Amino acid sequence: MTQLTQLIYVSKATRALDKEELTTLLGKIRPNNSRLGITGILLHDSGSFLQVLEGPLTAIRELYQRIAKDDKHQSMVTILERPIPERQFPNWSMGFAEVDPELLESIDGLNDFYSDATCFNEIDPGRATKILQAFAKGRWH
């Protein structure tokens, strides 16, 4: 059995991307992620991204390197990389959610961080985990 890895990173967009463009992009990457055995989610707010990648370590690291070279991203920072016993997003080749800043402010433990519209790029592993827990509890659809 292959050891699963979860990698969480943040980045800033180099230019404004609207929902239609993000949806088109996801339509292109989902088949590749499925082929590589990668699942996860992409959260977007005001030009900032928080992405979770899950799958075999080698595939995760190779995909991360390709993303780092993509001219749509800048200020890319790994927040957390860890082995996991099971996938948090087993059925998604890449889920997507636009994040409402008001919702982030309502998540206990994030309101002090997000109240001044700080972007995802300044998030720490604990807060990234809180966002994912809120997602798992159905805070986004």
VMD Tcl script that builds the backbone (N, CA, C; Angstrom):
set m [mol new atoms 423]
animate dup $m
set s [atomselect $m all]
$s set {name element resname resid chain x y z} {
  {N N MET 1 A 0.844 -1.194 0.000}
  {CA C MET 1 A 0.000 0.000 0.000}
  {C C MET 1 A 0.884 1.251 0.000}
  {N N THR 2 A 0.572 2.191 -0.869}
  {CA C THR 2 A 1.329 3.431 -0.995}
  {C C THR 2 A 0.991 4.374 0.149}
  {N N GLN 3 A 2.023 4.948 0.755}
  {CA C GLN 3 A 1.817 5.946 1.805}
  {C C GLN 3 A 1.232 7.207 1.197}
  {N N LEU 4 A 0.163 7.694 1.789}
  {CA C LEU 4 A -0.465 8.932 1.331}
  {C C LEU 4 A 0.174 10.128 2.018}
  {N N THR 5 A 0.254 11.218 1.276}
  {CA C THR 5 A 0.797 12.468 1.783}
  {C C THR 5 A -0.226 13.573 1.547}
  {N N GLN 6 A -0.306 14.486 2.485}
  {CA C GLN 6 A -1.125 15.684 2.328}
  {C C GLN 6 A -0.179 16.869 2.327}
  {N N LEU 7 A -0.303 17.708 1.308}
  {CA C LEU 7 A 0.496 18.921 1.205}
  {C C LEU 7 A -0.467 20.097 1.106}
  {N N ILE 8 A -0.273 21.078 1.968}
  {CA C ILE 8 A -1.089 22.290 1.955}
  {C C ILE 8 A -0.155 23.447 1.623}
  {N N TYR 9 A -0.524 24.222 0.625}
  {CA C TYR 9 A 0.285 25.386 0.282}
  {C C TYR 9 A -0.628 26.572 0.017}
  {N N VAL 10 A -0.014 27.747 0.029}
  {CA C VAL 10 A -0.716 28.981 -0.301}
  {C C VAL 10 A 0.064 29.698 -1.385}
  {N N SER 11 A -0.645 30.506 -2.139}
  {CA C SER 11 A 0.004 31.341 -3.148}
  {C C SER 11 A -0.897 32.531 -3.454}
  {N N LYS 12 A -0.300 33.500 -4.127}
  {CA C LYS 12 A -1.049 34.664 -4.614}
  {C C LYS 12 A -1.126 34.553 -6.130}
  {N N ALA 13 A -2.245 35.008 -6.670}
  {CA C ALA 13 A -2.386 35.046 -8.127}
  {C C ALA 13 A -1.569 36.215 -8.677}
  {N N THR 14 A -0.969 36.007 -9.838}
  {CA C THR 14 A -0.201 37.084 -10.470}
  {C C THR 14 A -1.110 38.075 -11.178}
  {N N ARG 15 A -2.348 37.669 -11.380}
  {CA C ARG 15 A -3.349 38.561 -11.975}
  {C C ARG 15 A -4.724 38.104 -11.505}
  {N N ALA 16 A -5.719 38.943 -11.680}
  {CA C ALA 16 A -7.075 38.599 -11.258}
  {C C ALA 16 A -7.610 37.440 -12.096}
  {N N LEU 17 A -8.198 36.465 -11.415}
  {CA C LEU 17 A -8.832 35.324 -12.075}
  {C C LEU 17 A -10.291 35.298 -11.660}
  {N N ASP 18 A -11.199 35.292 -12.640}
  {CA C ASP 18 A -12.610 35.226 -12.281}
  {C C ASP 18 A -13.033 33.765 -12.122}
  {N N LYS 19 A -14.239 33.566 -11.614}
  {CA C LYS 19 A -14.733 32.209 -11.322}
  {C C LYS 19 A -14.775 31.357 -12.584}
  {N N GLU 20 A -15.156 31.940 -13.712}
  {CA C GLU 20 A -15.224 31.188 -14.971}
  {C C GLU 20 A -13.835 30.677 -15.374}
  {N N GLU 21 A -12.831 31.521 -15.252}
  {CA C GLU 21 A -11.472 31.129 -15.602}
  {C C GLU 21 A -10.956 30.028 -14.653}
  {N N LEU 22 A -11.259 30.171 -13.367}
  {CA C LEU 22 A -10.850 29.151 -12.405}
  {C C LEU 22 A -11.548 27.819 -12.683}
  {N N THR 23 A -12.828 27.880 -13.033}
  {CA C THR 23 A -13.574 26.667 -13.345}
  {C C THR 23 A -13.009 25.980 -14.588}
  {N N THR 24 A -12.668 26.749 -15.608}
  {CA C THR 24 A -12.054 26.196 -16.819}
  {C C THR 24 A -10.715 25.549 -16.491}
  {N N LEU 25 A -9.912 26.219 -15.695}
  {CA C LEU 25 A -8.616 25.676 -15.280}
  {C C LEU 25 A -8.792 24.354 -14.536}
  {N N LEU 26 A -9.731 24.311 -13.609}
  {CA C LEU 26 A -9.983 23.081 -12.861}
  {C C LEU 26 A -10.441 21.949 -13.782}
  {N N GLY 27 A -11.214 22.282 -14.801}
  {CA C GLY 27 A -11.650 21.282 -15.775}
  {C C GLY 27 A -10.477 20.641 -16.507}
  {N N LYS 28 A -9.408 21.400 -16.666}
  {CA C LYS 28 A -8.212 20.871 -17.331}
  {C C LYS 28 A -7.348 20.039 -16.385}
  {N N ILE 29 A -7.269 20.424 -15.108}
  {CA C ILE 29 A -6.360 19.722 -14.203}
  {C C ILE 29 A -6.972 18.486 -13.549}
  {N N ARG 30 A -8.286 18.423 -13.453}
  {CA C ARG 30 A -8.905 17.279 -12.773}
  {C C ARG 30 A -8.574 15.936 -13.410}
  {N N PRO 31 A -8.622 15.795 -14.744}
  {CA C PRO 31 A -8.262 14.492 -15.326}
  {C C PRO 31 A -6.810 14.088 -15.019}
  {N N ASN 32 A -5.900 15.050 -15.030}
  {CA C ASN 32 A -4.505 14.761 -14.708}
  {C C ASN 32 A -4.369 14.322 -13.246}
  {N N ASN 33 A -5.048 15.024 -12.349}
  {CA C ASN 33 A -5.005 14.646 -10.938}
  {C C ASN 33 A -5.542 13.235 -10.731}
  {N N SER 34 A -6.625 12.906 -11.404}
  {CA C SER 34 A -7.195 11.553 -11.288}
  {C C SER 34 A -6.188 10.511 -11.747}
  {N N ARG 35 A -5.533 10.775 -12.866}
  {CA C ARG 35 A -4.553 9.843 -13.405}
  {C C ARG 35 A -3.388 9.643 -12.434}
  {N N LEU 36 A -2.992 10.698 -11.732}
  {CA C LEU 36 A -1.881 10.636 -10.789}
  {C C LEU 36 A -2.292 10.147 -9.398}
  {N N GLY 37 A -3.590 9.962 -9.186}
  {CA C GLY 37 A -4.067 9.537 -7.868}
  {C C GLY 37 A -4.068 10.664 -6.849}
  {N N ILE 38 A -4.250 11.895 -7.335}
  {CA C ILE 38 A -4.233 13.068 -6.453}
  {C C ILE 38 A -5.657 13.586 -6.269}
  {N N THR 39 A -5.996 13.841 -5.013}
  {CA C THR 39 A -7.267 14.472 -4.669}
  {C C THR 39 A -6.963 15.744 -3.890}
  {N N GLY 40 A -7.989 16.525 -3.619}
  {CA C GLY 40 A -7.768 17.730 -2.828}
  {C C GLY 40 A -8.816 18.786 -3.052}
  {N N ILE 41 A -8.467 19.981 -2.639}
  {CA C ILE 41 A -9.376 21.118 -2.745}
  {C C ILE 41 A -8.575 22.396 -2.950}
  {N N LEU 42 A -9.182 23.323 -3.654}
  {CA C LEU 42 A -8.607 24.638 -3.882}
  {C C LEU 42 A -9.578 25.670 -3.327}
  {N N LEU 43 A -9.108 26.485 -2.390}
  {CA C LEU 43 A -9.907 27.589 -1.856}
  {C C LEU 43 A -9.340 28.885 -2.407}
  {N N HIS 44 A -10.218 29.803 -2.778}
  {CA C HIS 44 A -9.799 31.058 -3.400}
  {C C HIS 44 A -10.505 32.223 -2.729}
  {N N ASP 45 A -9.738 33.263 -2.441}
  {CA C ASP 45 A -10.306 34.495 -1.907}
  {C C ASP 45 A -9.443 35.667 -2.338}
  {N N SER 46 A -10.028 36.586 -3.068}
  {CA C SER 46 A -9.376 37.858 -3.415}
  {C C SER 46 A -7.949 37.690 -3.927}
  {N N GLY 47 A -7.757 36.748 -4.838}
  {CA C GLY 47 A -6.440 36.574 -5.429}
  {C C GLY 47 A -5.484 35.717 -4.627}
  {N N SER 48 A -5.944 35.152 -3.529}
  {CA C SER 48 A -5.132 34.253 -2.721}
  {C C SER 48 A -5.684 32.842 -2.828}
  {N N PHE 49 A -4.785 31.864 -2.806}
  {CA C PHE 49 A -5.171 30.464 -2.886}
  {C C PHE 49 A -4.647 29.703 -1.681}
  {N N LEU 50 A -5.451 28.764 -1.216}
  {CA C LEU 50 A -5.016 27.758 -0.271}
  {C C LEU 50 A -5.402 26.445 -0.936}
  {N N GLN 51 A -4.421 25.579 -1.165}
  {CA C GLN 51 A -4.706 24.324 -1.848}
  {C C GLN 51 A -4.205 23.154 -1.021}
  {N N VAL 52 A -5.022 22.104 -0.997}
  {CA C VAL 52 A -4.668 20.853 -0.354}
  {C C VAL 52 A -4.513 19.815 -1.455}
  {N N LEU 53 A -3.360 19.148 -1.461}
  {CA C LEU 53 A -3.102 18.051 -2.388}
  {C C LEU 53 A -2.927 16.792 -1.562}
  {N N GLU 54 A -3.558 15.697 -1.981}
  {CA C GLU 54 A -3.440 14.423 -1.282}
  {C C GLU 54 A -3.132 13.332 -2.290}
  {N N GLY 55 A -2.215 12.452 -1.935}
  {CA C GLY 55 A -1.887 11.345 -2.815}
  {C C GLY 55 A -0.508 10.794 -2.515}
  {N N PRO 56 A 0.032 9.988 -3.438}
  {CA C PRO 56 A 1.373 9.443 -3.252}
  {C C PRO 56 A 2.410 10.575 -3.197}
  {N N LEU 57 A 3.390 10.437 -2.312}
  {CA C LEU 57 A 4.386 11.481 -2.078}
  {C C LEU 57 A 5.046 11.964 -3.365}
  {N N THR 58 A 5.510 11.046 -4.193}
  {CA C THR 58 A 6.209 11.434 -5.421}
  {C C THR 58 A 5.300 12.247 -6.331}
  {N N ALA 59 A 4.063 11.804 -6.503}
  {CA C ALA 59 A 3.118 12.521 -7.364}
  {C C ALA 59 A 2.807 13.905 -6.804}
  {N N ILE 60 A 2.645 13.998 -5.487}
  {CA C ILE 60 A 2.357 15.285 -4.848}
  {C C ILE 60 A 3.509 16.263 -5.071}
  {N N ARG 61 A 4.718 15.797 -4.841}
  {CA C ARG 61 A 5.872 16.693 -4.992}
  {C C ARG 61 A 6.092 17.112 -6.442}
  {N N GLU 62 A 5.866 16.204 -7.384}
  {CA C GLU 62 A 6.017 16.563 -8.796}
  {C C GLU 62 A 4.967 17.592 -9.202}
  {N N LEU 63 A 3.732 17.394 -8.769}
  {CA C LEU 63 A 2.681 18.363 -9.083}
  {C C LEU 63 A 2.991 19.715 -8.444}
  {N N TYR 64 A 3.434 19.710 -7.212}
  {CA C TYR 64 A 3.780 20.954 -6.524}
  {C C TYR 64 A 4.857 21.720 -7.297}
  {N N GLN 65 A 5.852 21.023 -7.808}
  {CA C GLN 65 A 6.913 21.669 -8.585}
  {C C GLN 65 A 6.361 22.278 -9.884}
  {N N ARG 66 A 5.427 21.579 -10.536}
  {CA C ARG 66 A 4.803 22.137 -11.752}
  {C C ARG 66 A 4.002 23.390 -11.415}
  {N N ILE 67 A 3.259 23.344 -10.319}
  {CA C ILE 67 A 2.473 24.510 -9.909}
  {C C ILE 67 A 3.396 25.683 -9.594}
  {N N ALA 68 A 4.515 25.409 -8.928}
  {CA C ALA 68 A 5.469 26.469 -8.569}
  {C C ALA 68 A 6.029 27.175 -9.807}
  {N N LYS 69 A 6.091 26.463 -10.923}
  {CA C LYS 69 A 6.603 27.048 -12.168}
  {C C LYS 69 A 5.509 27.750 -12.982}
  {N N ASP 70 A 4.262 27.577 -12.597}
  {CA C ASP 70 A 3.128 28.153 -13.318}
  {C C ASP 70 A 3.119 29.669 -13.110}
  {N N ASP 71 A 3.038 30.417 -14.195}
  {CA C ASP 71 A 3.094 31.878 -14.094}
  {C C ASP 71 A 1.836 32.512 -13.509}
  {N N LYS 72 A 0.832 31.715 -13.149}
  {CA C LYS 72 A -0.351 32.258 -12.488}
  {C C LYS 72 A -0.139 32.405 -10.983}
  {N N HIS 73 A 0.957 31.805 -10.445}
  {CA C HIS 73 A 1.216 31.813 -9.002}
  {C C HIS 73 A 2.459 32.632 -8.668}
  {N N GLN 74 A 2.419 33.270 -7.520}
  {CA C GLN 74 A 3.596 33.915 -6.954}
  {C C GLN 74 A 3.521 33.758 -5.435}
  {N N SER 75 A 4.612 34.001 -4.773}
  {CA C SER 75 A 4.662 33.913 -3.313}
  {C C SER 75 A 4.116 32.581 -2.804}
  {N N MET 76 A 4.517 31.498 -3.445}
  {CA C MET 76 A 4.039 30.172 -3.081}
  {C C MET 76 A 4.800 29.668 -1.862}
  {N N VAL 77 A 4.056 29.222 -0.833}
  {CA C VAL 77 A 4.651 28.780 0.415}
  {C C VAL 77 A 3.979 27.483 0.866}
  {N N THR 78 A 4.790 26.478 1.203}
  {CA C THR 78 A 4.256 25.239 1.774}
  {C C THR 78 A 3.909 25.506 3.231}
  {N N ILE 79 A 2.682 25.192 3.602}
  {CA C ILE 79 A 2.223 25.370 4.971}
  {C C ILE 79 A 2.439 24.090 5.774}
  {N N LEU 80 A 2.157 22.958 5.137}
  {CA C LEU 80 A 2.205 21.689 5.845}
  {C C LEU 80 A 2.390 20.559 4.845}
  {N N GLU 81 A 3.275 19.645 5.144}
  {CA C GLU 81 A 3.402 18.405 4.376}
  {C C GLU 81 A 3.524 17.284 5.394}
  {N N ARG 82 A 2.609 16.306 5.298}
  {CA C ARG 82 A 2.617 15.237 6.291}
  {C C ARG 82 A 2.021 13.958 5.712}
  {N N PRO 83 A 2.446 12.821 6.243}
  {CA C PRO 83 A 1.806 11.564 5.868}
  {C C PRO 83 A 0.413 11.526 6.502}
  {N N ILE 84 A -0.527 10.933 5.794}
  {CA C ILE 84 A -1.888 10.817 6.317}
  {C C ILE 84 A -2.361 9.372 6.178}
  {N N PRO 85 A -3.196 8.909 7.108}
  {CA C PRO 85 A -3.685 7.534 7.032}
  {C C PRO 85 A -4.767 7.348 5.973}
  {N N GLU 86 A -5.496 8.424 5.689}
  {CA C GLU 86 A -6.549 8.380 4.667}
  {C C GLU 86 A -6.781 9.779 4.111}
  {N N ARG 87 A -7.412 9.819 2.960}
  {CA C ARG 87 A -7.678 11.106 2.305}
  {C C ARG 87 A -8.812 11.852 3.000}
  {N N GLN 88 A -8.659 13.149 3.090}
  {CA C GLN 88 A -9.733 13.997 3.599}
  {C C GLN 88 A -10.731 14.307 2.479}
  {N N PHE 89 A -10.255 14.277 1.229}
  {CA C PHE 89 A -11.085 14.577 0.066}
  {C C PHE 89 A -11.014 13.410 -0.928}
  {N N PRO 90 A -11.489 12.226 -0.547}
  {CA C PRO 90 A -11.281 11.026 -1.370}
  {C C PRO 90 A -12.009 11.028 -2.707}
  {N N ASN 91 A -13.059 11.785 -2.834}
  {CA C ASN 91 A -13.869 11.737 -4.052}
  {C C ASN 91 A -13.660 12.923 -4.977}
  {N N TRP 92 A -12.700 13.782 -4.648}
  {CA C TRP 92 A -12.510 14.996 -5.444}
  {C C TRP 92 A -11.145 14.999 -6.102}
  {N N SER 93 A -11.123 15.008 -7.439}
  {CA C SER 93 A -9.842 15.174 -8.122}
  {C C SER 93 A -9.333 16.593 -7.914}
  {N N MET 94 A -10.212 17.504 -7.602}
  {CA C MET 94 A -9.867 18.831 -7.099}
  {C C MET 94 A -11.156 19.609 -6.893}
  {N N GLY 95 A -11.603 19.664 -5.645}
  {CA C GLY 95 A -12.770 20.458 -5.316}
  {C C GLY 95 A -12.398 21.933 -5.362}
  {N N PHE 96 A -13.398 22.792 -5.427}
  {CA C PHE 96 A -13.145 24.225 -5.514}
  {C C PHE 96 A -14.207 24.973 -4.729}
  {N N ALA 97 A -13.770 25.996 -4.010}
  {CA C ALA 97 A -14.719 26.858 -3.305}
  {C C ALA 97 A -14.189 28.279 -3.272}
  {N N GLU 98 A -15.069 29.209 -3.605}
  {CA C GLU 98 A -14.775 30.625 -3.374}
  {C C GLU 98 A -15.005 30.842 -1.880}
  {N N VAL 99 A -14.132 31.543 -1.233}
  {CA C VAL 99 A -14.229 31.737 0.206}
  {C C VAL 99 A -14.771 33.122 0.504}
  {N N ASP 100 A -15.766 33.169 1.334}
  {CA C ASP 100 A -16.377 34.417 1.760}
  {C C ASP 100 A -15.627 34.915 3.000}
  {N N PRO 101 A -15.012 36.096 2.928}
  {CA C PRO 101 A -14.268 36.612 4.086}
  {C C PRO 101 A -15.100 36.665 5.363}
  {N N GLU 102 A -16.401 36.944 5.254}
  {CA C GLU 102 A -17.251 36.976 6.441}
  {C C GLU 102 A -17.335 35.600 7.089}
  {N N LEU 103 A -17.371 34.545 6.264}
  {CA C LEU 103 A -17.398 33.194 6.808}
  {C C LEU 103 A -16.086 32.881 7.521}
  {N N LEU 104 A -14.960 33.263 6.921}
  {CA C LEU 104 A -13.672 33.030 7.578}
  {C C LEU 104 A -13.623 33.734 8.932}
  {N N GLU 105 A -14.159 34.937 8.978}
  {CA C GLU 105 A -14.147 35.678 10.234}
  {C C GLU 105 A -15.002 35.003 11.290}
  {N N SER 106 A -15.993 34.205 10.873}
  {CA C SER 106 A -16.888 33.560 11.827}
  {C C SER 106 A -16.331 32.246 12.376}
  {N N ILE 107 A -15.248 31.732 11.815}
  {CA C ILE 107 A -14.670 30.471 12.286}
  {C C ILE 107 A -13.815 30.754 13.504}
  {N N ASP 108 A -14.178 30.124 14.618}
  {CA C ASP 108 A -13.455 30.326 15.866}
  {C C ASP 108 A -11.968 30.049 15.674}
  {N N GLY 109 A -11.134 30.969 16.065}
  {CA C GLY 109 A -9.693 30.822 15.927}
  {C C GLY 109 A -9.135 31.465 14.668}
  {N N LEU 110 A -10.014 31.877 13.777}
  {CA C LEU 110 A -9.563 32.566 12.567}
  {C C LEU 110 A -9.932 34.039 12.591}
  {N N ASN 111 A -10.940 34.396 13.391}
  {CA C ASN 111 A -11.421 35.778 13.343}
  {C C ASN 111 A -10.329 36.787 13.688}
  {N N ASP 112 A -9.408 36.446 14.600}
  {CA C ASP 112 A -8.331 37.377 14.917}
  {C C ASP 112 A -7.346 37.491 13.757}
  {N N PHE 113 A -7.197 36.430 13.003}
  {CA C PHE 113 A -6.276 36.387 11.870}
  {C C PHE 113 A -6.855 37.066 10.636}
  {N N TYR 114 A -8.126 36.814 10.371}
  {CA C TYR 114 A -8.697 37.252 9.102}
  {C C TYR 114 A -9.426 38.590 9.182}
  {N N SER 115 A -9.629 39.129 10.349}
  {CA C SER 115 A -10.455 40.335 10.475}
  {C C SER 115 A -9.894 41.536 9.734}
  {N N ASP 116 A -8.591 41.556 9.482}
  {CA C ASP 116 A -8.041 42.679 8.734}
  {C C ASP 116 A -7.767 42.301 7.281}
  {N N ALA 117 A -8.487 41.276 6.779}
  {CA C ALA 117 A -8.400 40.825 5.378}
  {C C ALA 117 A -7.004 40.319 5.013}
  {N N THR 118 A -6.302 39.744 5.978}
  {CA C THR 118 A -5.009 39.131 5.705}
  {C C THR 118 A -5.233 37.970 4.746}
  {N N CYS 119 A -4.372 37.850 3.758}
  {CA C CYS 119 A -4.571 36.813 2.748}
  {C C CYS 119 A -4.083 35.460 3.253}
  {N N PHE 120 A -4.431 34.414 2.522}
  {CA C PHE 120 A -4.027 33.062 2.864}
  {C C PHE 120 A -2.511 32.925 2.990}
  {N N ASN 121 A -1.751 33.765 2.319}
  {CA C ASN 121 A -0.294 33.613 2.317}
  {C C ASN 121 A 0.341 33.813 3.687}
  {N N GLU 122 A -0.384 34.333 4.612}
  {CA C GLU 122 A 0.165 34.548 5.944}
  {C C GLU 122 A -0.411 33.576 6.958}
  {N N ILE 123 A -0.966 32.483 6.479}
  {CA C ILE 123 A -1.623 31.511 7.348}
  {C C ILE 123 A -0.606 30.497 7.872}
  {N N ASP 124 A -0.876 29.979 9.061}
  {CA C ASP 124 A 0.013 28.974 9.642}
  {C C ASP 124 A -0.680 27.604 9.598}
  {N N PRO 125 A 0.037 26.515 9.900}
  {CA C PRO 125 A -0.564 25.179 9.821}
  {C C PRO 125 A -1.811 25.003 10.684}
  {N N GLY 126 A -1.822 25.579 11.872}
  {CA C GLY 126 A -2.990 25.451 12.745}
  {C C GLY 126 A -4.235 26.084 12.148}
  {N N ARG 127 A -4.068 27.259 11.593}
  {CA C ARG 127 A -5.214 27.948 10.990}
  {C C ARG 127 A -5.643 27.267 9.695}
  {N N ALA 128 A -4.692 26.771 8.918}
  {CA C ALA 128 A -5.044 26.020 7.703}
  {C C ALA 128 A -5.889 24.809 8.082}
  {N N THR 129 A -5.513 24.142 9.159}
  {CA C THR 129 A -6.264 22.980 9.636}
  {C C THR 129 A -7.667 23.390 10.071}
  {N N LYS 130 A -7.796 24.532 10.733}
  {CA C LYS 130 A -9.122 25.014 11.146}
  {C C LYS 130 A -10.024 25.264 9.930}
  {N N ILE 131 A -9.466 25.843 8.886}
  {CA C ILE 131 A -10.251 26.081 7.674}
  {C C ILE 131 A -10.727 24.752 7.095}
  {N N LEU 132 A -9.834 23.771 7.022}
  {CA C LEU 132 A -10.210 22.475 6.467}
  {C C LEU 132 A -11.242 21.773 7.339}
  {N N GLN 133 A -11.135 21.909 8.638}
  {CA C GLN 133 A -12.132 21.322 9.536}
  {C C GLN 133 A -13.494 21.983 9.328}
  {N N ALA 134 A -13.499 23.294 9.148}
  {CA C ALA 134 A -14.758 23.996 8.885}
  {C C ALA 134 A -15.359 23.516 7.564}
  {N N PHE 135 A -14.508 23.300 6.584}
  {CA C PHE 135 A -14.978 22.805 5.294}
  {C C PHE 135 A -15.596 21.422 5.470}
  {N N ALA 136 A -14.914 20.560 6.207}
  {CA C ALA 136 A -15.398 19.191 6.419}
  {C C ALA 136 A -16.737 19.192 7.165}
  {N N LYS 137 A -16.985 20.212 7.972}
  {CA C LYS 137 A -18.241 20.304 8.713}
  {C C LYS 137 A -19.357 20.938 7.888}
  {N N GLY 138 A -19.096 21.204 6.612}
  {CA C GLY 138 A -20.136 21.710 5.735}
  {C C GLY 138 A -20.288 23.213 5.707}
  {N N ARG 139 A -19.258 23.953 6.096}
  {CA C ARG 139 A -19.372 25.411 6.089}
  {C C ARG 139 A -19.410 25.960 4.664}
  {N N TRP 140 A -18.874 25.204 3.702}
  {CA C TRP 140 A -18.941 25.575 2.281}
  {C C TRP 140 A -19.649 24.466 1.541}
  {N N HIS 141 A -20.226 24.799 0.388}
  {CA C HIS 141 A -20.933 23.780 -0.414}
  {C C HIS 141 A -20.320 23.689 -1.780}
}
mol reanalyze $m
mol bondsrecalc $m
mol representation Tube
mol addrep $m
